[in-house]
Amino acid sequence: MTSRGTADSAQLRELTKILDDYCQKAGLQNDRDAREALALRIMNVFESGIDDLHEITKALDSCRAAAWRQGI
């Protein structure tokens, strides 16, 4: 990470790939609102200091599992 909350071009490509992959798996490619919400969640994870692709994905999986348990 270049500085907290700032992504360089390579990191932006990686974050976009995470977003695209997640949207495809969840069938959200055409749901702009859901895609935007997921993008914000990804950026929140990234801004918290997690900049490894695998770790970001794990954090998203954890959030999703928690939401499902709560019925969200």
Buried (B, 14 or more C-beta within 10 A) or exposed (E): BEEEEEBEEEBEEBBEEBBEEBBEEEEBEEEEEBBEEBBEBBBEBBBEEBBEBEEBBEBBEEBBEEEEEEEE
